Amino acid sequence: MASEEQTQHTESMTEGAPSRAILKFAIPLILGYLLQQTYLIIDTVIVGRWIGVGALAAVGASSSIMFLIMGFCNGSCAGFAIPVAQAFGAGDYRKMRCYVSNAMRIALVLAIVITLLSCFLCDKILQMVNTPKDVFNDAYIFLFLQFCAIPFTIAYNLLSGQIRALGNSKQPFYFLIASSVLNILLDIVFILLCGMGIEGAGIATLLSQMFASLLCWWFIKRHMTILVPKGDERQFDNKKISILLNNGVPMGLQFSITSIGIIMLQSANNALGTVYVASFTAAIRIKYLFTCVLENIGVAMATYCGQNLGAKKLSRIKTGINDAMWLMLAYFAITVAIIYPFADNMMMLFVNGNEQDVILNAARLMRISNWFYPALGILVILRYSIQGLGYSNLSMMSGVMEMIARCGVSIWLVPILAWTGICYADPVAWIMADIFLIPAYFWLIKRLRKQLG
């Protein structure tokens, strides 16, 4: 058994009120992602106001590509943390460390292969999504630097995922604070003081990701030694590699499959022209600021369900999911009161007031998406809960539904409705995913009830 000193930075989610456990875990996640989105907004403001609308469009033109590649990396790392959470919930710490050791092997291979392929194919990728010629060079520089940061992003997501699997969501939040502050400071130095342009933004992101991953590594080695494999726990274990891949790869593919639809949507939007690319970039920066709250309630459910499955507490899992739904609806009411009246003002953060086309387009997308946040909330809560229960293949299928919806919008609606089609793409995708996830969830609960008796 682990000593009290080893477990002092961990927390079990298998006892106490489910809503309290979920909130306690989710709040640092939410604050961390709000902070992360805030620094992305500040980064975008600096790019849009001090470099220009063309540079803002260059950043936006590559956003869907980054979601495709980093979605697979981040999703896989989140999947690798699920067996860790389940073993921790069951109190089997030796098994948990074996999973940690083998997850690091897989992540190393992923980092090398994906980084090399992405950097080599960077220009072809931008051509594939119809990047406007007037922003192509800036988009290439920014995207190439993002690809160079992939090993550090994988390292951060792997290590922070393992920390969270043990119920500690606070420490990764502190590391996000540190890396976000560093990113903003480096933006100021490289862009405003050194005049480096778009490459300054890319280098700042790369260095801040490196810093965040090093902080996670230091914390585990210094304060969370229960996660550090020792002796034969470091050995290659084919069975555990298989379990990790069965959890991680479907989650990674889920994000990548989803992003194929986003790439098609981005390509359709890019074809509308630079004004619409800039509008899309501004809108999604603010949209992510709001939707990351819903996303991280879902992330909390993955750890919550994983630990409680390890402890064989099915009724507690069902109660926690119901509580998460009520939390989501309360948050939706807050967003309506903020987004509907103030969407135009938010968009003026990114461009001057005379860029009325960009402001009006972006604000319209924000308002339309906002009314469908409950559909997104149901999606993320059920998807991450199903992942935490070890059925990543089911959550991957919800990603397939999202992809089909976005591809359909890109092929049929955008040519007819132009920007209006873009505005309804996400809501249609969320609803399609829910149509699959809701019955899948009830089927899974019935199956687990039989398995656990």
Secondary structure, 3 states (H helix, E strand, C coil): CCCCCCCCCCCCCCCCCHHHHHHHHHHHHHHHHHHHHHHHHHHHHHHHHHHCHHHHHHHHHCHHHHHHHHHHHHHHHHHHHHHHHHHHHHCCHHHHHHHHHHHHHHHHHHHHHHHHHHHHCHHHHHHHCCCCHHHHHHHHHHHHHHHHCHHHHHHHHHHHHHHHHCCCCHHHHHHHHHHHHHHHHHHHHHHHHCCCCHHHHHHHHHHHHHHHHHHHHHHHHHHCHHHCCCHHHHCCCHHHHHHHHHHHHHHHHHHHHHHHHHHHHHHHHHCCCHHHHHHHHHHHHHHHHHHHHHHHHHHHHHHHHHHHHHCCCHHHHHHHHHHHHHHHHHHHHHHHHHHHHHHHHHHCCCCCCCCHHHHHHHHHHHHHHHCCHHHHHHHHHHHHHHHHCCCHHHHHHHHHHHHHHHHHHHHHHHHHHCHHHHHHHHHHHHHHHHHHHHHHHHHHHHHHHHHHC
